[in-house]
Amino acid sequence: MPSFKPPVLGDPLPGAHFSQEAIRLMRLRRSAPADTLGEPGPDADSLCVILEIAARVPDHRRVTPFRFVVFEGDDRVKFGSVLAASFQANEPDAGDDRVNYERSRFERAPVVVAVISVVDPDHRTPQWEQVLTAGAVCQNMLIAASAHGFAAQWITEWYAYDEAVCARLGLGANERIAGFIYIGTAKEDPKERARPRLDRLISKPFQQ
Ligand SMILES: Cc1cc2nc3c(=O)[nH]c(=O)nc-3n(C[C@H](O)[C@H](O)[C@H](O)COP(=O)(O)O)c2cc1C
């Protein structure tokens, strides 16, 4: 990859960057189910750029209403005990196979990034807008992963909403999980899924 120097504060930037490749990437982007992901994942440098791009989102009044928790290597395995314990507490009758599946959720991909939405309730920027920014972070991360040649999926599953899991991740009262972004290499290529019809989504303000 040619060397790239990220811009610093005040650098002049072009307002647009025409890229046929980017158009193609966005038109073909698809999630790959976490179950189909495997090695390799992004190396440290690539992951750093993926997170840099993810964080480069519109953000009304620069609140930075998000943060990341990165799971890699053994941390994915270690966190499995948190998932298993919480799952068992919720589903005491679950069999070992199911509990072990829950334990290994983060092991499905080489890298899992928890995107935490951090809302400042006292800020002038409406909370809704702060939450939207965290969503944009997740989508940017999917696109950045794809541009690096990695497949990814934005997932919440049950553990994004589980109190014990959120507590173990250190989430404060103003924090929620926007998503877990699983990043790796797809063992099988996904197929196109049904897409909404654009003509049913678009209206004009003065049409009958
Ligand atoms: C906030 C959010 C949470 C999601 N959670 C899950 C999930 O828990 N499990 C799942 O299979 N897909 C989940 N998805 C859907 C996938 O990320 C993905 O959008 C879907 O597989 C469609 O694929 P596509 O991105 O190629 O359109 C979620 C999407 C969003 C936006």
The ligand as a Tripos MOL2 file, in Angstrom:
@<TRIPOS>MOLECULE
LIG
   31    33     1     0     0
SMALL
NO_CHARGES

@<TRIPOS>ATOM
      1 C1        -27.7440   -2.6280   15.1640 C.3       1 LIG1
      2 C2        -27.6920   -3.9160   14.3960 C.ar      1 LIG1
      3 C3        -27.6640   -5.1250   15.0730 C.ar      1 LIG1
      4 C4        -27.6180   -6.3200   14.3820 C.ar      1 LIG1
      5 N1        -27.5700   -7.4940   15.0810 N.ar      1 LIG1
      6 C5        -27.5410   -8.6520   14.4220 C.ar      1 LIG1
      7 C6        -27.4950   -9.8690   15.1370 C.ar      1 LIG1
      8 O1        -27.4770   -9.8860   16.3570 O.2       1 LIG1
      9 N2        -27.4650  -11.0230   14.4260 N.ar      1 LIG1
     10 C7        -27.5000  -11.0230   13.0490 C.ar      1 LIG1
     11 O2        -27.4830  -12.0840   12.4350 O.2       1 LIG1
     12 N3        -27.5210   -9.8710   12.3420 N.ar      1 LIG1
     13 C8        -27.5520   -8.6960   12.9970 C.ar      1 LIG1
     14 N4        -27.5920   -7.5300   12.2950 N.ar      1 LIG1
     15 C9        -27.6990   -7.5830   10.8170 C.3       1 LIG1
     16 C10       -26.3530   -7.7600   10.1190 C.3       1 LIG1
     17 O3        -25.3830   -6.8850   10.6070 O.3       1 LIG1
     18 C11       -26.4620   -7.4820    8.6240 C.3       1 LIG1
     19 O4        -26.9720   -6.2050    8.4250 O.3       1 LIG1
     20 C12       -27.3220   -8.4710    7.9270 C.3       1 LIG1
     21 O5        -26.6990   -9.7170    8.0190 O.3       1 LIG1
     22 C13       -27.5700   -8.0610    6.4530 C.3       1 LIG1
     23 O6        -26.3820   -8.0650    5.7320 O.3       1 LIG1
     24 P1        -25.8500   -6.8620    4.8210 P.3       1 LIG1
     25 O7        -25.0630   -5.9610    5.7380 O.co2     1 LIG1
     26 O8        -25.0310   -7.5460    3.8150 O.co2     1 LIG1
     27 O9        -27.0050   -6.1620    4.2550 O.co2     1 LIG1
     28 C14       -27.6160   -6.3120   12.9680 C.ar      1 LIG1
     29 C15       -27.6130   -5.0930   12.2850 C.ar      1 LIG1
     30 C16       -27.6590   -3.9080   12.9770 C.ar      1 LIG1
     31 C17       -27.6600   -2.6160   12.2040 C.3       1 LIG1
@<TRIPOS>BOND
     1     1     2 1
     2     2     3 ar
     3     2    30 ar
     4     3     4 ar
     5     4     5 ar
     6     4    28 ar
     7     5     6 ar
     8     6     7 ar
     9     6    13 1
    10     7     8 2
    11     7     9 ar
    12     9    10 ar
    13    10    11 2
    14    10    12 ar
    15    12    13 ar
    16    13    14 ar
    17    14    15 1
    18    14    28 ar
    19    15    16 1
    20    16    17 1
    21    16    18 1
    22    18    19 1
    23    18    20 1
    24    20    21 1
    25    20    22 1
    26    22    23 1
    27    23    24 1
    28    24    25 2
    29    24    26 1
    30    24    27 1
    31    28    29 ar
    32    29    30 ar
    33    30    31 1
@<TRIPOS>SUBSTRUCTURE
     1 LIG1         1 GROUP 0 **** ****
